[in-house]
Amino acid sequence: MTGVGVRVLFDRPCIPPNTGNAIRMAAGAGCELHLAGPLGFDLSEPHLRRAGLDYHDLAHVEVHEDLEAAYSRLLPARVWAFSARADLALPQVRFAPGDVLLFGPEPTGLAEDVLADPRVTARVRIPMLPGRRSMNLSNAAAVAVYEAWRQQDYHGGMDFPAG
């Protein structure tokens, strides 16, 4: 697979259009998208299909029974758990191919026991203006994926004109 070498993991996603948007992002950036169940929707739901448009065939998407099953497939790897309550800011992280970017369900985010799991390398927050609660799930994943890809000089992506 070309593109960014990180893997995105959604724990128990609930809103079909967010997952559909993430499928589209995964196709565009060339990252893997892993969904840990139970899912709050059926993968054939029209809202998910509409958001993902015709990108489903271009994206690498895997569904796992639960977070443990996803970890069994993805680890060993560094796991960056995204939370609005984290101290480590996204610009402080140096991503590497194979890293897992973990995001929690809408609207609660990752549970404390997931954040405290010793397999989590660190908790990461996306900088925002003061007084803002959090970002939309698919937007947060896109911000993180594209930052990781930027750090890898957009390896496997389109060529950028000089100057």
Secondary structure, 3 states (H helix, E strand, C coil): CCCCCCEEEEECCCCHHHHHHHHHHHHHHCCEEEEECCCCCCCCCHHHHHHHCCCHHHCEEEEECCHHHHHHHHCCCCEEEECCCCCEEHHHCCCCCCCEEEECCCCCCCCHHHHCCCCCCEEEECCCCCCCCCCCHHHHHHHHHHHHHHHCCCCCCCCCCCC
